[in-house]
């Protein structure tokens, strides 16, 4: 793997993890059941985020940027 590609991948994964943590915090603030669902089923947190877009906008944008970096690292 090239150095630039590896850098993109690492920062993309870090951004994805940070977005999940932000969604975890926000879902626990909203409802305990959503928080537990987000904790044990991480993909569910992004489904939750789409329903409460106004509260989770920055976390979703972090995830989008993270996925873009991960896909750029593959190419």
QUIJOPE-V613654 format. One record per backbone hydrogen bond with DSSP energy under -0.5 kcal/mol. CO is the residue of the C=O (numbers start at 1). NH is the residue of the N-H. E is the energy in kcal/mol with one decimal. If there is no record, write none. Layout:
CO_NH_E, CO_NH_E
//
This chain:
2_6_-2.6, 3_7_-2.3, 4_8_-2.5, 5_9_-2.3, 6_10_-2.6, 7_11_-2.6, 8_12_-2.4, 9_13_-2.4, 10_14_-2.3, 11_15_-2.3, 12_16_-2.2, 13_17_-2.4, 14_18_-2.4, 15_19_-2.4, 16_20_-2.0, 17_21_-2.1, 18_22_-2.3, 19_23_-2.3, 20_24_-2.3, 21_25_-2.4, 22_26_-2.3, 23_27_-2.6, 24_28_-1.9, 25_29_-1.7, 26_30_-1.8, 27_31_-2.6, 27_35_-0.6, 31_35_-2.1, 32_36_-2.3, 33_37_-2.3, 34_38_-2.5, 35_39_-2.0, 36_40_-2.3, 37_41_-2.2, 41_44_-1.8, 41_45_-0.6, 42_45_-1.3, 42_46_-0.6, 43_46_-0.7, 43_47_-1.0, 44_48_-2.4, 45_49_-2.0, 46_50_-1.3, 47_51_-0.9, 48_51_-0.8, 48_52_-1.2, 50_53_-0.6, 52_55_-1.3, 52_56_-1.5, 53_57_-0.8, 56_60_-2.2, 57_61_-2.3, 58_62_-2.1, 59_63_-2.1, 60_64_-2.4, 61_65_-2.4, 62_66_-2.5, 63_67_-2.6, 64_68_-2.3, 65_69_-2.3, 66_70_-2.2, 67_71_-2.6, 68_72_-2.3, 69_73_-1.7, 70_74_-0.9, 71_75_-0.9
//
